[in-house]
């Protein structure tokens, strides 16, 4: 990249990312409205483009794939977690799988020891939420939620294993928190604050994980 690109791209990227993220969060009560799904997907797509322009090789391919499927999942879930959670999980399952391949191929970092307690927390969460998943408007989701939770946990573990900076570690945990809030808001305790909290933690997770200057 030339000097102009190096200095101007992060500032422009932040404006696009957070402008769309905050606009979507502030208008969530109005959904669905024309192009609301596109608005929600722009943050992930902007990071995908940034990754395509600044990375090379397998890292670029995996990260662009992960972010494009995240954007696809965003467009699906814009239609409602209570009605479109399963196809959304399928899209984000591809995202988590690509990130697993990305993170676990990297060398061990200084935060690796944070990874090993995560499976216990996931098992406790699944134990608590599973009774609410057997009979939902979308069918029996116990297996789907368990599979996705395993992928998500392994992704966060991989980020902890390989991260060289605290920022992506916080981002990975925010991703975990955001998806946990989706499950709680959809199946256990819907609340007025639920969706804004989900969106803010999700967008913050994407930025901390994949935005400049720290990435993965």
N, C-alpha and C positions, 0 to 999 in steps of 0.2 A: 504493500500500500504506500501511497505517497504521503507527504506530511499533512496535506490538507485533509486527506481521508482519515488519517490517524487522529487528528484533533477534532474534526467536525462530526465524524460518524457516531461516537459515543453520546455526544450531546443531542444530536438528532434522534438517535435511537431511544434515549431516555424519554424525550418529549413524545414520540410516537407511542412507545410502550405504555408509559404511565398516563398519558392523555386518554388513550383508549381504555386502559384498565380502570381508571377512576370514573370515566364516563359510563362504562358498563355497570360498575358497582352502584353508582348513584341513581341509575335508572332501572335497577333490577325489578322494582315493583311494577314497572310498566310492561315487562315482558309478557308475551312476545310482541315485538314491534318490528317494522320493516328493517332488515339488515342487523337485527340485534345479534344474530348468530355470527355474522361477519365481524361486528365490533368486538365480540368476545374473543374471536380467533386471532385478531391482529397482533396482540402482544406476543403470542407464541410464534406466529409467522414472521414477525420482525426479528426475533432472535434466530429463527431458522435462516433468514437471509444474512444476518450478521455472521452467523457461523459459517455459512457457505462462502462468504467473502474473505474470512480471516483464518480458516483452518484448511488443512489438506489431508488427503488420504483417508484412511479408515475412520479416524476421529471425526472428520467432517461428515462422512457418509452416515455414521451412526447418530451423530447429534442432530443433523438435519432431518433424518428419518424420525427420531424421537420427537422433535418439536413439531413436525408436520402432522404426525398422528395425534399429538396433544391438541393441535389446532382443530383437527377433525373431531376429536372427542369433545372439544368445546362447543362446536356447532351442534353436535348431537344433544349434549346436556343442556344447551340453551332452551330446548323444548320442554325441560322439566326432569329433575332427578326422579320424581315419583313415577314417571311414565317411560323414561328413556335411559334408566340407569344401566341396564344390561348391555345395550350396544355401546354406550359410553365407556363401560368397563373394558369392553373388547378393544376399543381404540386405544385407551390408556394402557391396556395390557401390552400392546406393541411398544408404546413409549417406554414402559418400565423394562421390557426385555432388551430394547436397544441400549438403554442406560446401564443395565447390568453388564452387557458386553463391553460398554465403554469404560466403566469404572473399574471392573475387576481385572482388566488387562493392564492396568497401570501399577506402578510400584507402590509399596506400602508407604503411607504418610504418617505424620505425627499424631493423627486423631484416630488411628486404627482401633485402639482399645475401646472406643465408644460403640463399636459395632456389635460386640458380643452379647450385650444384654437385650438387644432389640427383639429377638425371637420370643423371649419370655413375655414381653409386653404385648406382642401380637397375639400370642396364645391366650392371654388374659382377656384382651379385647374381643377376640372371636368367641370365647366362652360366654362373655356377657351379652353379645349382640346376637348370637346364633338363634336363640329362641324367637326373635322377632323376624327372622328371615324365612321361616318355613312356609308361610302363607302370606304372600304379598300380592298386590295387583299385578306384578310382573312375574308371578309364579314363585317357585321354591328357589331362592337365591343363595342357599347355604353353600353349595359347592362353588358357585361363581365368586362370591365374596371371599371365601377361603383361599381360592386360587389367586385372586387379584391381591389379597393381603400378603400372601407369600411373596409375590413378585415385587410389590411395593417395599416390603421389609428388606428383601435381598438387595434392592436398588439402594436403599438408604444405607445399608451395611457396606455396600460397595463404595459409596461416596465417602463414608467415614474411613474406610480402609485406605483410600487413595488420595484424599484431599490434602493439599499442601497449605491450605489457608482456611481460616475459620468460616469464611462466608458461605461456601457451598455446603458445608456441614449444617449450618443454620437453615439454608434453603431446603436441604433434603428433609430435615425434621419438620419444616413448615409444610412441605408436600404431604408428609405423613399426617400431620395435624389436619390439614385441609380435607383430605380424603376421609379421615375419621369423622370429621364434622359432617360431611355429606351423609355418612351412614347414620349418625345420630339424628340429624335433622330429618332424614327421610323416613326412618323406621321407628324412632323412639320418641323424640321430643322436638317437633317442629316449633320454631319460634321466629319472631319478627327479626331478631338479630342474626338468625342462623345463616341465611344466604349471604348477607354482606360479609360476615366473618369468613365464610367459605371462600368467597371470591378474593378478598384481600389477602388471606394467607396463601392462596394459590398463586396469585400474581406476584406476591413478594417472593414465593419459593422459586418461581421461574427466573426472576431477576437476579436473585442471589446465587442461584445455581449457574446460570448461563450468560448473564450480562457482563459487560466489562466492569472492572479489570480482571476479577477472579472468575475463572470458569472451570468448574469441576475439580 
